[in-house]
Amino acid sequence: MEKDGKITQANIFGIQKRYENAKYYVYIVRVFRQGSAIPTFIFRRYREFQELNIKLRCIFPDMQTQLPMLSTGPLVGRTHVKQVAEKRKNELDHYIQRLMHMPADIAQHDLVYTFFHPLLKDEKDAHLAHNPKLRQGDDVDSGREVTIAPGEVNGQVKLSINYKDDALFIMVRHAKDLVCPDGSDPDPYVKTYLMPDPHKVTKRKTRLVKKTRNPTYNEMLVYKLSLSEVKNRCIRVTVWNSDYLKENAFLGGIDIPCAGLDLSRETQSWYRLGNLG
């Protein structure tokens, strides 16, 4: 996450009440980075902060007394009460301030920077952070439905691509608006090849993400090849729905000729998925 810039300040900006089968609260975190006066906003649940806290304590066992604390254990019957959310808002703001003032090996650890890195869902919901009513914990409907005609594919994939240290690096960041052929939410994963590849020796793939049309991966796929060879290849990206009971379903793909990319620097872009010939 180095290219995002060093975090100079972070704080709890507000809370929002949401619905997804049941009511729950998310906390809006405002993040400022070095070299930019414009903040980014991320949306995290309390349990995600708890997971971060637990992981940091596992990574830094000798810093148990210095690391900031969060309350642990389930709050059965009270988790979604607004008064509890307001109390946790203050607790989380204090936690973040303590975390940001820890030694650099903790405050700037990859785990911390990954947590504060905006996901696709954060980018989509960033405008909600500026709504005072929603910021105070009132209702928000963040659901989005995409429908497609039978036989068509839909969606996009976000990639960062560059060549360095004698290797091609493809960072699969997000996908969005993916839909199964039957209209249901997929369990999507991404595959890449460097074409031509008759024996499929360049196959790489991400993990799958369960039941979502808008998955986040942030996974790096690496090809150790000479630059001259890479420039003669085409990056084939395909997205699939994993199904243990029947054949995996094709959700879309795209071919990206390496000759058309500036591989001397990292290029990041959304690519629209379609049917491949």
BALOBA-1460 file (C-alpha; in Angstrom, 3 decimals):
// residues 277
<rec num="1" residu="m" x="0.000" y="0.000" z="0.000"/>
<rec num="2" residu="e" x="3.047" y="2.282" z="-0.239"/>
<rec num="3" residu="k" x="1.716" y="4.181" z="-3.245"/>
<rec num="4" residu="d" x="-1.315" y="5.348" z="-1.218"/>
<rec num="5" residu="g" x="0.978" y="7.571" z="0.862"/>
<rec num="6" residu="k" x="1.784" y="7.728" z="4.549"/>
<rec num="7" residu="i" x="-1.239" y="8.167" z="6.816"/>
<rec num="8" residu="t" x="-0.905" y="11.488" z="8.645"/>
<rec num="9" residu="q" x="-4.263" y="11.513" z="10.422"/>
<rec num="10" residu="a" x="-7.321" y="9.301" z="10.910"/>
<rec num="11" residu="n" x="-10.441" y="9.687" z="12.996"/>
<rec num="12" residu="i" x="-14.032" y="8.491" z="13.341"/>
<rec num="13" residu="f" x="-16.123" y="10.839" z="11.211"/>
<rec num="14" residu="g" x="-19.541" y="9.407" z="11.973"/>
<rec num="15" residu="i" x="-21.723" y="6.293" z="12.157"/>
<rec num="16" residu="q" x="-24.379" y="4.858" z="9.864"/>
<rec num="17" residu="k" x="-27.192" y="2.406" z="10.384"/>
<rec num="18" residu="r" x="-27.578" y="-0.144" z="7.622"/>
<rec num="19" residu="y" x="-29.674" y="-3.196" z="6.764"/>
<rec num="20" residu="e" x="-28.521" y="-6.502" z="5.328"/>
<rec num="21" residu="n" x="-30.937" y="-9.163" z="6.601"/>
<rec num="22" residu="a" x="-30.669" y="-7.394" z="9.960"/>
<rec num="23" residu="k" x="-29.859" y="-3.912" z="11.254"/>
<rec num="24" residu="y" x="-26.226" y="-3.041" z="12.021"/>
<rec num="25" residu="y" x="-23.940" y="-0.025" z="12.334"/>
<rec num="26" residu="v" x="-20.824" y="0.976" z="10.425"/>
<rec num="27" residu="y" x="-18.263" y="3.571" z="11.470"/>
<rec num="28" residu="i" x="-17.054" y="6.141" z="8.947"/>
<rec num="29" residu="v" x="-13.296" y="6.649" z="9.215"/>
<rec num="30" residu="r" x="-11.766" y="9.754" z="7.643"/>
<rec num="31" residu="v" x="-8.164" y="9.196" z="6.525"/>
<rec num="32" residu="f" x="-5.650" y="11.885" z="5.507"/>
<rec num="33" residu="r" x="-2.422" y="10.975" z="3.719"/>
<rec num="34" residu="q" x="0.840" y="12.741" z="3.128"/>
<rec num="35" residu="g" x="0.795" y="14.969" z="0.056"/>
<rec num="36" residu="s" x="-2.998" y="15.209" z="-0.197"/>
<rec num="37" residu="a" x="-5.427" y="17.626" z="1.429"/>
<rec num="38" residu="i" x="-8.389" y="15.504" z="0.322"/>
<rec num="39" residu="p" x="-9.340" y="12.697" z="2.742"/>
<rec num="40" residu="t" x="-10.541" y="9.234" z="1.852"/>
<rec num="41" residu="f" x="-13.394" y="7.572" z="3.729"/>
<rec num="42" residu="i" x="-13.687" y="3.932" z="4.745"/>
<rec num="43" residu="f" x="-16.645" y="2.169" z="6.345"/>
<rec num="44" residu="r" x="-15.893" y="-0.512" z="8.955"/>
<rec num="45" residu="r" x="-17.926" y="-2.494" z="11.476"/>
<rec num="46" residu="y" x="-16.869" y="-2.786" z="15.095"/>
<rec num="47" residu="r" x="-16.010" y="-6.449" z="14.691"/>
<rec num="48" residu="e" x="-13.535" y="-5.535" z="11.919"/>
<rec num="49" residu="f" x="-11.710" y="-3.281" z="14.373"/>
<rec num="50" residu="q" x="-11.719" y="-6.153" z="16.858"/>
<rec num="51" residu="e" x="-10.149" y="-8.453" z="14.261"/>
<rec num="52" residu="l" x="-7.450" y="-5.860" z="13.549"/>
<rec num="53" residu="n" x="-6.760" y="-5.559" z="17.260"/>
<rec num="54" residu="i" x="-6.436" y="-9.336" z="17.712"/>
<rec num="55" residu="k" x="-4.130" y="-9.718" z="14.692"/>
<rec num="56" residu="l" x="-1.838" y="-6.906" z="15.871"/>
<rec num="57" residu="r" x="-1.520" y="-8.561" z="19.266"/>
<rec num="58" residu="c" x="-0.549" y="-11.828" z="17.591"/>
<rec num="59" residu="i" x="2.055" y="-10.106" z="15.423"/>
<rec num="60" residu="f" x="3.511" y="-8.030" z="18.272"/>
<rec num="61" residu="p" x="3.290" y="-10.252" z="21.383"/>
<rec num="62" residu="d" x="5.966" y="-8.227" z="23.193"/>
<rec num="63" residu="m" x="3.905" y="-5.036" z="22.850"/>
<rec num="64" residu="q" x="0.760" y="-6.242" z="24.613"/>
<rec num="65" residu="t" x="0.854" y="-3.538" z="27.274"/>
<rec num="66" residu="q" x="1.628" y="-0.745" z="24.811"/>
<rec num="67" residu="l" x="-0.940" y="-1.614" z="22.131"/>
<rec num="68" residu="p" x="-4.313" y="0.148" z="22.436"/>
<rec num="69" residu="m" x="-7.180" y="-1.925" z="23.789"/>
<rec num="70" residu="l" x="-10.689" y="-2.664" z="22.552"/>
<rec num="71" residu="s" x="-13.482" y="-4.338" z="24.458"/>
<rec num="72" residu="t" x="-13.840" y="-7.987" z="23.477"/>
<rec num="73" residu="g" x="-16.588" y="-10.573" z="23.646"/>
<rec num="74" residu="p" x="-20.123" y="-10.522" z="22.219"/>
<rec num="75" residu="l" x="-22.710" y="-8.032" z="23.410"/>
<rec num="76" residu="v" x="-25.695" y="-10.290" z="22.981"/>
<rec num="77" residu="g" x="-28.950" y="-8.408" z="22.474"/>
<rec num="78" residu="r" x="-27.280" y="-4.992" z="22.488"/>
<rec num="79" residu="t" x="-24.954" y="-5.027" z="19.462"/>
<rec num="80" residu="h" x="-27.235" y="-2.975" z="17.200"/>
<rec num="81" residu="v" x="-28.543" y="-0.463" z="19.751"/>
<rec num="82" residu="k" x="-27.721" y="3.108" z="18.759"/>
<rec num="83" residu="q" x="-26.543" y="4.042" z="22.261"/>
<rec num="84" residu="v" x="-23.966" y="1.247" z="22.123"/>
<rec num="85" residu="a" x="-22.872" y="2.421" z="18.669"/>
<rec num="86" residu="e" x="-22.381" y="5.963" z="19.985"/>
<rec num="87" residu="k" x="-20.310" y="4.678" z="22.900"/>
<rec num="88" residu="r" x="-18.212" y="2.548" z="20.566"/>
<rec num="89" residu="k" x="-17.698" y="5.548" z="18.295"/>
<rec num="90" residu="n" x="-15.771" y="7.313" z="21.065"/>
<rec num="91" residu="e" x="-13.908" y="4.126" z="21.953"/>
<rec num="92" residu="l" x="-12.849" y="3.549" z="18.340"/>
<rec num="93" residu="d" x="-11.740" y="7.142" z="17.868"/>
<rec num="94" residu="h" x="-9.500" y="6.808" z="20.921"/>
<rec num="95" residu="y" x="-8.210" y="3.470" z="19.602"/>
<rec num="96" residu="i" x="-7.284" y="4.969" z="16.227"/>
<rec num="97" residu="q" x="-5.476" y="7.925" z="17.810"/>
<rec num="98" residu="r" x="-3.443" y="5.572" z="20.011"/>
<rec num="99" residu="l" x="-2.675" y="3.317" z="17.044"/>
<rec num="100" residu="m" x="-1.480" y="6.210" z="14.862"/>
<rec num="101" residu="h" x="0.976" y="7.274" z="17.602"/>
<rec num="102" residu="m" x="2.519" y="3.842" z="18.033"/>
<rec num="103" residu="p" x="6.104" y="3.206" z="16.779"/>
<rec num="104" residu="a" x="6.389" y="3.153" z="12.981"/>
<rec num="105" residu="d" x="6.797" y="-0.633" z="12.773"/>
<rec num="106" residu="i" x="3.263" y="-0.911" z="14.198"/>
<rec num="107" residu="a" x="1.516" y="2.252" z="12.983"/>
<rec num="108" residu="q" x="2.816" y="1.741" z="9.432"/>
<rec num="109" residu="h" x="2.584" y="-2.052" z="9.353"/>
<rec num="110" residu="d" x="1.080" y="-3.597" z="6.194"/>
<rec num="111" residu="l" x="-1.827" y="-4.951" z="8.236"/>
<rec num="112" residu="v" x="-2.725" y="-1.447" z="9.447"/>
<rec num="113" residu="y" x="-2.364" y="0.141" z="6.022"/>
<rec num="114" residu="t" x="-4.429" y="-2.623" z="4.425"/>
<rec num="115" residu="f" x="-7.182" y="-1.999" z="6.984"/>
<rec num="116" residu="f" x="-7.272" y="1.740" z="6.196"/>
<rec num="117" residu="h" x="-7.011" y="1.211" z="2.416"/>
<rec num="118" residu="p" x="-10.365" y="1.991" z="0.720"/>
<rec num="119" residu="l" x="-12.139" y="-1.062" z="-0.681"/>
<rec num="120" residu="l" x="-14.456" y="-0.976" z="-3.657"/>
<rec num="121" residu="k" x="-17.473" y="-0.707" z="-1.353"/>
<rec num="122" residu="d" x="-15.827" y="2.310" z="0.320"/>
<rec num="123" residu="e" x="-15.266" y="4.027" z="-3.022"/>
<rec num="124" residu="k" x="-18.907" y="3.471" z="-3.940"/>
<rec num="125" residu="d" x="-20.224" y="4.776" z="-0.596"/>
<rec num="126" residu="a" x="-17.794" y="7.698" z="-0.135"/>
<rec num="127" residu="h" x="-20.510" y="10.234" z="-1.008"/>
<rec num="128" residu="l" x="-22.553" y="9.049" z="1.988"/>
<rec num="129" residu="a" x="-19.908" y="10.379" z="4.366"/>
<rec num="130" residu="h" x="-20.951" y="13.935" z="3.498"/>
<rec num="131" residu="n" x="-24.628" y="13.433" z="4.377"/>
<rec num="132" residu="p" x="-25.024" y="14.840" z="7.931"/>
<rec num="133" residu="k" x="-28.230" y="12.876" z="8.565"/>
<rec num="134" residu="l" x="-26.633" y="9.543" z="7.631"/>
<rec num="135" residu="r" x="-23.431" y="10.407" z="9.485"/>
<rec num="136" residu="q" x="-25.455" y="10.612" z="12.703"/>
<rec num="137" residu="g" x="-26.577" y="7.014" z="12.393"/>
<rec num="138" residu="d" x="-29.852" y="7.284" z="10.520"/>
<rec num="139" residu="d" x="-30.952" y="4.774" z="7.902"/>
<rec num="140" residu="v" x="-29.075" y="4.226" z="4.685"/>
<rec num="141" residu="d" x="-29.947" y="1.897" z="1.867"/>
<rec num="142" residu="s" x="-26.701" y="0.953" z="0.171"/>
<rec num="143" residu="g" x="-28.132" y="-1.955" z="-1.830"/>
<rec num="144" residu="r" x="-27.608" y="-1.954" z="-5.575"/>
<rec num="145" residu="e" x="-29.156" y="-4.396" z="-8.006"/>
<rec num="146" residu="v" x="-27.880" y="-5.114" z="-11.495"/>
<rec num="147" residu="t" x="-29.903" y="-7.175" z="-13.927"/>
<rec num="148" residu="i" x="-28.722" y="-8.628" z="-17.244"/>
<rec num="149" residu="a" x="-30.367" y="-10.408" z="-20.116"/>
<rec num="150" residu="p" x="-29.865" y="-14.178" z="-20.439"/>
<rec num="151" residu="g" x="-26.615" y="-15.032" z="-22.231"/>
<rec num="152" residu="e" x="-25.046" y="-11.626" z="-21.609"/>
<rec num="153" residu="v" x="-22.141" y="-10.852" z="-19.293"/>
<rec num="154" residu="n" x="-21.709" y="-7.785" z="-17.157"/>
<rec num="155" residu="g" x="-19.277" y="-6.134" z="-14.820"/>
<rec num="156" residu="q" x="-15.809" y="-4.650" z="-14.609"/>
<rec num="157" residu="v" x="-12.467" y="-5.540" z="-13.038"/>
<rec num="158" residu="k" x="-9.891" y="-3.110" z="-11.632"/>
<rec num="159" residu="l" x="-6.228" y="-3.952" z="-12.247"/>
<rec num="160" residu="s" x="-2.852" y="-2.355" z="-11.520"/>
<rec num="161" residu="i" x="-0.146" y="-3.494" z="-13.974"/>
<rec num="162" residu="n" x="3.597" y="-2.788" z="-14.189"/>
<rec num="163" residu="y" x="6.933" y="-4.413" z="-14.984"/>
<rec num="164" residu="k" x="9.905" y="-4.264" z="-12.604"/>
<rec num="165" residu="d" x="12.696" y="-6.490" z="-11.304"/>
<rec num="166" residu="d" x="12.416" y="-8.737" z="-14.373"/>
<rec num="167" residu="a" x="8.793" y="-9.597" z="-13.689"/>
<rec num="168" residu="l" x="5.280" y="-8.562" z="-14.712"/>
<rec num="169" residu="f" x="3.095" y="-7.642" z="-11.723"/>
<rec num="170" residu="i" x="-0.690" y="-7.716" z="-12.009"/>
<rec num="171" residu="m" x="-2.552" y="-6.520" z="-8.923"/>
<rec num="172" residu="v" x="-6.168" y="-7.670" z="-9.044"/>
<rec num="173" residu="r" x="-7.898" y="-5.076" z="-6.907"/>
<rec num="174" residu="h" x="-11.678" y="-5.233" z="-7.313"/>
<rec num="175" residu="a" x="-14.508" y="-6.355" z="-9.527"/>
<rec num="176" residu="k" x="-17.980" y="-4.881" z="-9.615"/>
<rec num="177" residu="d" x="-21.490" y="-5.507" z="-10.925"/>
<rec num="178" residu="l" x="-20.935" y="-9.250" z="-11.410"/>
<rec num="179" residu="v" x="-24.048" y="-11.382" z="-11.904"/>
<rec num="180" residu="c" x="-24.518" y="-15.134" z="-12.296"/>
<rec num="181" residu="p" x="-26.341" y="-16.344" z="-15.423"/>
<rec num="182" residu="d" x="-29.384" y="-17.096" z="-13.247"/>
<rec num="183" residu="g" x="-29.311" y="-13.580" z="-11.743"/>
<rec num="184" residu="s" x="-28.032" y="-14.632" z="-8.315"/>
<rec num="185" residu="d" x="-25.009" y="-13.314" z="-6.404"/>
<rec num="186" residu="p" x="-21.832" y="-15.179" z="-7.412"/>
<rec num="187" residu="d" x="-18.860" y="-16.642" z="-5.520"/>
<rec num="188" residu="p" x="-16.383" y="-14.942" z="-7.869"/>
<rec num="189" residu="y" x="-12.676" y="-15.442" z="-8.481"/>
<rec num="190" residu="v" x="-10.326" y="-14.093" z="-11.163"/>
<rec num="191" residu="k" x="-8.002" y="-16.036" z="-13.487"/>
<rec num="192" residu="t" x="-5.198" y="-14.639" z="-15.671"/>
<rec num="193" residu="y" x="-3.108" y="-16.052" z="-18.516"/>
<rec num="194" residu="l" x="-0.425" y="-14.590" z="-20.746"/>
<rec num="195" residu="m" x="-1.551" y="-15.454" z="-24.258"/>
<rec num="196" residu="p" x="-0.602" y="-17.258" z="-26.399"/>
<rec num="197" residu="d" x="-0.376" y="-20.113" z="-23.921"/>
<rec num="198" residu="p" x="-1.508" y="-23.416" z="-25.496"/>
<rec num="199" residu="h" x="-0.504" y="-25.471" z="-22.444"/>
<rec num="200" residu="k" x="-1.903" y="-23.063" z="-19.805"/>
<rec num="201" residu="v" x="1.404" y="-22.805" z="-17.939"/>
<rec num="202" residu="t" x="0.786" y="-19.112" z="-17.143"/>
<rec num="203" residu="k" x="-2.468" y="-19.707" z="-15.306"/>
<rec num="204" residu="r" x="-2.810" y="-17.665" z="-12.110"/>
<rec num="205" residu="k" x="-5.896" y="-17.112" z="-9.994"/>
<rec num="206" residu="t" x="-7.147" y="-15.245" z="-6.950"/>
<rec num="207" residu="r" x="-9.044" y="-16.654" z="-3.997"/>
<rec num="208" residu="l" x="-12.822" y="-16.688" z="-4.311"/>
<rec num="209" residu="v" x="-15.027" y="-14.279" z="-2.398"/>
<rec num="210" residu="k" x="-18.384" y="-15.596" z="-1.219"/>
<rec num="211" residu="k" x="-21.756" y="-14.263" z="-2.304"/>
<rec num="212" residu="t" x="-20.969" y="-10.818" z="-3.659"/>
<rec num="213" residu="r" x="-21.295" y="-8.896" z="-6.888"/>
<rec num="214" residu="n" x="-18.585" y="-6.455" z="-5.847"/>
<rec num="215" residu="p" x="-15.581" y="-8.428" z="-4.521"/>
<rec num="216" residu="t" x="-12.289" y="-6.973" z="-3.298"/>
<rec num="217" residu="y" x="-9.130" y="-9.072" z="-3.784"/>
<rec num="218" residu="n" x="-6.003" y="-6.877" z="-3.595"/>
<rec num="219" residu="e" x="-3.966" y="-9.900" z="-4.724"/>
<rec num="220" residu="m" x="-0.705" y="-9.725" z="-6.664"/>
<rec num="221" residu="l" x="-0.145" y="-12.153" z="-9.558"/>
<rec num="222" residu="v" x="3.472" y="-12.328" z="-10.765"/>
<rec num="223" residu="y" x="5.061" y="-13.563" z="-14.008"/>
<rec num="224" residu="k" x="8.853" y="-13.950" z="-14.145"/>
<rec num="225" residu="l" x="9.478" y="-13.224" z="-17.828"/>
<rec num="226" residu="s" x="11.765" y="-10.949" z="-19.829"/>
<rec num="227" residu="l" x="10.336" y="-7.600" z="-20.888"/>
<rec num="228" residu="s" x="10.696" y="-8.470" z="-24.587"/>
<rec num="229" residu="e" x="8.664" y="-11.637" z="-24.076"/>
<rec num="230" residu="v" x="5.999" y="-9.860" z="-22.036"/>
<rec num="231" residu="k" x="5.520" y="-7.238" z="-24.769"/>
<rec num="232" residu="n" x="4.634" y="-10.024" z="-27.191"/>
<rec num="233" residu="r" x="1.953" y="-11.416" z="-24.884"/>
<rec num="234" residu="c" x="-1.649" y="-10.508" z="-24.137"/>
<rec num="235" residu="i" x="-3.040" y="-10.558" z="-20.601"/>
<rec num="236" residu="r" x="-6.248" y="-12.587" z="-20.595"/>
<rec num="237" residu="v" x="-8.387" y="-11.857" z="-17.536"/>
<rec num="238" residu="t" x="-11.487" y="-13.917" z="-16.836"/>
<rec num="239" residu="v" x="-13.923" y="-13.908" z="-13.913"/>
<rec num="240" residu="w" x="-15.711" y="-17.072" z="-12.814"/>
<rec num="241" residu="n" x="-18.380" y="-18.155" z="-10.374"/>
<rec num="242" residu="s" x="-17.294" y="-21.079" z="-8.220"/>
<rec num="243" residu="d" x="-19.903" y="-23.808" z="-7.906"/>
<rec num="244" residu="y" x="-19.138" y="-27.100" z="-6.142"/>
<rec num="245" residu="l" x="-22.215" y="-28.818" z="-7.534"/>
<rec num="246" residu="k" x="-21.798" y="-28.025" z="-11.224"/>
<rec num="247" residu="e" x="-19.408" y="-26.470" z="-13.714"/>
<rec num="248" residu="n" x="-18.044" y="-23.053" z="-12.820"/>
<rec num="249" residu="a" x="-19.841" y="-20.288" z="-14.720"/>
<rec num="250" residu="f" x="-18.049" y="-17.721" z="-16.890"/>
<rec num="251" residu="l" x="-18.909" y="-14.175" z="-15.736"/>
<rec num="252" residu="g" x="-16.857" y="-12.231" z="-18.255"/>
<rec num="253" residu="g" x="-13.375" y="-11.595" z="-19.558"/>
<rec num="254" residu="i" x="-11.057" y="-9.248" z="-21.403"/>
<rec num="255" residu="d" x="-7.794" y="-9.446" z="-23.395"/>
<rec num="256" residu="i" x="-5.247" y="-6.698" z="-22.683"/>
<rec num="257" residu="p" x="-2.317" y="-6.507" z="-25.160"/>
<rec num="258" residu="c" x="0.896" y="-5.784" z="-23.228"/>
<rec num="259" residu="a" x="2.316" y="-3.897" z="-26.220"/>
<rec num="260" residu="g" x="-0.303" y="-1.202" z="-25.602"/>
<rec num="261" residu="l" x="0.660" y="-0.654" z="-21.942"/>
<rec num="262" residu="d" x="3.319" y="1.638" z="-20.496"/>
<rec num="263" residu="l" x="4.986" y="-1.019" z="-18.373"/>
<rec num="264" residu="s" x="7.654" y="1.370" z="-17.065"/>
<rec num="265" residu="r" x="5.149" y="2.667" z="-14.524"/>
<rec num="266" residu="e" x="2.167" y="1.286" z="-12.689"/>
<rec num="267" residu="t" x="-1.046" y="1.746" z="-14.630"/>
<rec num="268" residu="q" x="-4.343" y="1.317" z="-12.819"/>
<rec num="269" residu="s" x="-7.672" y="1.102" z="-14.574"/>
<rec num="270" residu="w" x="-11.140" y="-0.409" z="-14.662"/>
<rec num="271" residu="y" x="-11.680" y="-2.869" z="-17.538"/>
<rec num="272" residu="r" x="-15.132" y="-3.754" z="-18.819"/>
<rec num="273" residu="l" x="-15.810" y="-7.486" z="-19.052"/>
<rec num="274" residu="g" x="-17.309" y="-9.101" z="-22.130"/>
<rec num="275" residu="n" x="-17.536" y="-12.382" z="-24.013"/>
<rec num="276" residu="l" x="-14.243" y="-13.703" z="-25.406"/>
<rec num="277" residu="g" x="-14.026" y="-15.079" z="-28.919"/>
